[in-house]
Amino acid sequence: MFKGTITPMVTVFDKNGKLDFEGNKRVINHVIDGGVSGILFSGSIGEFFTMTVEEKKEFASFAVKAVNGRVPVLIGTGGTVVEEVVELTKYA
């Protein structure tokens, strides 16, 4: 069971629309340092509509590594194509 504050996190993109891993790492560290109890990635904020399934998988793997066990990680698997949602859910 989860307790405390679990925050949905924005996903940082660079000026070319690509995932900005360093920018995302800074935000992850900031929210953890701020005292959150967990982080939801690719959740309710909606940027998952702009990412391919491979980008979503890459970002999920990155997020887990960047958090490094400091707080629980939740990965949103929502989407508009059922097969992709199932694939991403299995991956997550």
Secondary structure, DSSP 8 states (H G I E B T S, - for coil): ---S-EEE----B-TTSSB-HHHHHHHHHHHHHTT-SEEEESSTTSGGGGS-HHHHHHHHHHHHHHHTTSS-EEE----S-HHHHHHHHHH-
